[in-house]
Amino acid sequence: MTSSRQRFPEIDLFRGLSIIAMVLYHLFWDLVYFDFVPWDLLGDDPQIIAQAIGASFQLIVGVCLSISYARAVSRVDTAGIWKKFVVRGLKLLACAAAVSLVVYFVLDAPIIFGILHLIGTAVILAPLFLPRPRAAAISGIVIIAAAKWLVDLPVHSWWLLPFGIGEPQIMMADYYPLFPWLGVILIGIGLGSVLYPKGQRRFRAAVLEKINALPGTGFIRFLGRHSLLIYLIHQPIVFTLVLGMYSLQAYLSQS
């Protein structure tokens, strides 16, 4: 892979699978919200499923940050790298703010620091860790380990919610604080440096080529290439459809 624009299809595939899982989970959440299905339909705590999906996506984010840095470091200086990641992170935070604003007026469960807030912040902080991927992975493990202690602190403040300090007192539609979830992204940075050193695939692609040739994988990779757009538009579409079902059911029950 010599071109900075060339993509690794396996990453698009895994990211596409994460996006599909996320859309299906949000569909389930919408159905629960309008009382079509019970919350425990997927087990005692379906939030665990959501967190597993989020963790898989965050690992991929870390891997992609590692590849992006490896390709950029040979072309731009340190200032250019900071500018690249800060601008990208600010764009993600702008998208996150837009999502939070919409959710504030639509749902009774706000998004104060969701997955887009987390990723945007992580992208801005990434240049601190990307030159030292092993230290990033170790820091990630420490952050995850510290999260259990931080959430049990007897403090409650809106300002601490992005850090995961203290148990949140309100129900939120999406919540991925820096502790522990930044740790997952940092582990992904370490993983990316091992699997794709200097932005090049380290392992053989024969098995991946067979997987990528399976029916439907092209569409999944397409979803993976447009994950941000799908994240932004899928929930309004799915929520509107479920709301329509709810309204139709209410109308029919009154007639």
Buried (B, 14 or more C-beta within 10 A) or exposed (E): BEEEEEBBBBBBBBBBBBBBBBBEBBBBBBBBBBEBBEBEEBEEEBBEBBBEBBBBBBBBBBBBBBBBBBBBBEEEEEEEBBEBBBEBBEEBBEBBBEBBEBBBEEBEBBBBBBBBBBBBBBBBBBBBBBEBBEBBBBBBBEBBEBBEEBBEEEEEEEEBBBBBBBEBEEEBBBBBBBBBBBBBBBBBBBBBBBBBBEBEBEEEEEEBEEEBEEEEBBEBBEBBBBBBEBBBEBBEEBBEEBBEBBEEEEEEEEE
